[in-house]
Amino acid sequence: MRFGVLNFVFSLIILLVARDIILLERFFTMIAINLGYHMLYWFYVKLYDFYIKLEGSFEKSFWYFGIKFFIVFGFVSSLIIAFTFVYNFFIVKDYATLTAICVPIGLFLGVLLVQMKLEK
């Protein structure tokens, strides 16, 4: 929750500071960053909620391995996406891509929450 608010504030700062982009593009960038963060986080949390509601042992074990696969996929994806953004920032000098760093962080936090809940 706290990082979601920080993400929103960060995207508002981008909206106000990035003068080299037209206002409509800045607005859509703000929306894309927030949707990317919240939708990836929400996706992983809902996967776990669906897993909890299952009652059959076969279905539950099937979903358990499916969620484990998605956890590994989420960790790897968040690292690759974050590395790409940081690479573009330092090597390519594309400073605008670093503003979307909140998206892989949201993915990582969603995966981490599901992993912690699954281990309980």
C-alpha positions in Angstrom: 0.0 0.0 0.0 2.7 2.4 0.9 4.7 1.8 -2.2 1.5 2.3 -4.3 1.2 5.8 -2.9 4.9 6.4 -3.5 4.4 5.2 -7.1 1.5 7.6 -7.5 3.5 10.5 -6.1 6.4 9.6 -8.3 4.3 9.5 -11.5 2.7 12.9 -10.5 6.2 14.4 -10.2 7.0 13.0 -13.7 3.8 14.6 -15.0 4.8 18.0 -13.6 8.6 17.9 -14.3 9.0 16.3 -17.7 8.6 19.3 -19.9 10.2 17.8 -23.1 7.1 15.6 -23.6 3.6 17.0 -24.4 1.1 17.0 -21.6 -1.1 14.3 -23.1 1.8 11.9 -23.3 2.9 12.7 -19.8 -0.6 12.0 -18.6 -0.8 8.6 -20.4 2.6 7.7 -19.1 1.4 8.4 -15.5 -1.6 6.2 -16.1 0.5 3.4 -17.7 3.0 3.4 -14.8 0.3 3.2 -12.2 -1.8 0.6 -14.1 1.3 -1.5 -14.7 2.3 -1.5 -11.1 -1.2 -2.2 -9.7 -2.3 -4.7 -12.3 0.8 -6.9 -11.9 0.5 -6.7 -8.1 -3.2 -7.4 -8.2 -2.8 -10.4 -10.6 -0.5 -12.2 -8.2 -2.6 -11.5 -5.2 -5.8 -12.8 -7.0 -3.9 -16.0 -8.0 -3.4 -16.8 -4.4 -6.9 -15.8 -3.4 -8.3 -18.2 -6.1 -5.9 -21.0 -4.8 -7.3 -20.6 -1.2 -10.9 -21.0 -2.4 -10.2 -24.4 -4.1 -11.4 -27.4 -2.1 -10.3 -30.5 -4.1 -6.9 -32.0 -3.4 -6.0 -32.5 -7.1 -7.1 -29.0 -8.0 -5.2 -27.5 -5.1 -2.0 -29.4 -5.9 -2.3 -28.4 -9.6 -2.8 -24.8 -8.7 0.1 -24.9 -6.1 2.6 -25.9 -8.8 1.1 -23.4 -11.2 1.5 -20.6 -8.7 5.0 -21.7 -8.0 5.8 -21.5 -11.7 4.3 -18.0 -11.8 6.4 -17.0 -8.8 9.6 -18.0 -10.5 8.4 -16.4 -13.8 7.6 -13.2 -11.9 10.9 -13.0 -10.1 12.8 -13.5 -13.3 10.6 -11.1 -15.3 10.9 -8.4 -12.7 14.7 -8.7 -12.7 15.0 -8.6 -16.5 12.6 -5.6 -16.8 14.4 -3.7 -14.0 17.8 -4.5 -15.6 16.5 -3.3 -19.0 15.3 0.0 -17.5 18.6 0.6 -15.6 20.6 -0.4 -18.7 18.7 2.1 -20.8 19.2 4.8 -18.2 23.0 4.4 -17.8 24.2 3.1 -21.2 21.7 4.4 -23.7 21.1 7.6 -21.7 17.3 7.2 -22.2 16.3 8.9 -18.9 12.5 8.6 -19.5 12.6 4.8 -19.2 13.8 4.9 -15.6 10.4 6.5 -14.7 8.8 3.1 -15.3 11.0 1.3 -12.7 7.9 1.1 -10.5 6.3 -1.5 -12.8 8.9 -4.3 -12.1 8.9 -3.3 -8.5 5.2 -3.9 -8.4 5.6 -7.2 -10.0 8.3 -8.2 -7.6 6.3 -7.1 -4.5 3.2 -9.0 -5.8 5.3 -12.2 -6.3 7.0 -11.7 -2.9 3.6 -11.4 -1.1 2.3 -14.6 -2.8 5.5 -16.4 -2.0 5.3 -15.4 1.7 1.6 -16.4 1.9 2.2 -19.7 0.2 5.0 -20.6 2.7 2.7 -20.1 5.7 
